[in-house]
């Protein structure tokens, strides 16, 4: 089985699992295998990785505070004030 080792996969593991792996490999079928600093070996299929990434996105979205509505600019005139200015 052919495997590769890339900096992109290292960064992915670091970002998704919050660890710096001791070793890692990506296989031709899309599996990602890595060894944690504690010596445990983990193997994730491509679909497993997608599920972990989606769960992380949902968790991050839920943790964001609600967005505030944009305040009306003070420079923006109201219809009543613009009609008064037009009469002058």
C-alpha positions in Angstrom: 0.0 0.0 0.0 1.4 3.4 -1.0 1.5 6.1 1.6 2.6 9.7 1.7 3.6 12.1 4.4 2.8 15.8 3.9 3.0 19.0 5.9 -0.7 19.6 5.0 -1.7 16.4 6.8 0.5 17.4 9.8 -1.4 20.7 9.9 -4.7 19.0 9.5 -4.0 16.6 12.4 -2.8 19.5 14.5 -5.9 21.6 13.8 -8.5 18.9 14.0 -7.2 17.0 17.0 -5.2 19.7 18.8 -2.0 17.5 19.0 1.3 17.3 17.2 1.6 13.8 15.9 4.8 11.8 16.4 4.3 10.3 13.0 1.6 10.2 10.3 0.8 8.9 6.9 -1.9 9.3 4.2 -2.8 6.2 2.2 -4.0 6.0 -1.4 -7.5 5.1 -0.3 -7.8 8.4 1.7 -7.1 7.0 5.2 -5.1 9.2 7.5 -3.1 7.4 10.2 -1.2 9.1 13.0 0.6 8.4 16.2 -0.2 10.7 19.1 2.4 12.0 21.5 1.2 9.4 24.0 2.0 6.6 21.6 -1.6 5.8 20.6 -2.2 5.0 17.0 -5.3 6.5 15.2 -6.6 5.7 11.8 -9.4 7.7 10.1 -11.1 7.0 6.8 -11.8 9.9 4.4 -15.5 9.9 5.5 -14.5 9.8 9.2 -12.4 12.9 8.7 -15.3 14.7 6.9 -17.6 13.9 9.9 -15.0 15.1 12.4 -14.6 18.3 10.4 -18.3 18.9 10.1 -18.8 18.4 13.8 -16.0 20.9 14.5 -17.7 23.4 12.2 -21.0 23.0 14.0 -19.4 23.3 17.4 -17.6 26.5 16.3 -20.8 28.0 14.9 -22.7 27.2 18.1 -20.0 28.9 20.2 -20.1 32.1 18.2 -22.1 34.9 19.8 -25.2 36.0 17.9 -24.5 38.6 15.3 -25.7 42.1 16.0 -27.8 44.0 13.5 -25.9 46.8 11.8 -26.7 50.2 13.4 -28.3 52.8 11.1 -25.6 55.3 10.1 -26.0 58.8 11.7 -25.3 60.3 8.3 -28.3 58.6 6.8 -31.2 61.0 6.7 -34.8 60.2 7.5 -37.5 61.0 4.9 -38.9 63.8 7.1 -35.5 65.6 7.4 -34.8 65.3 3.7 -38.2 66.8 2.8 -37.5 69.8 5.2 -34.1 70.4 3.6 -35.7 70.3 0.1 -38.2 73.1 1.1 -35.5 75.5 2.2 
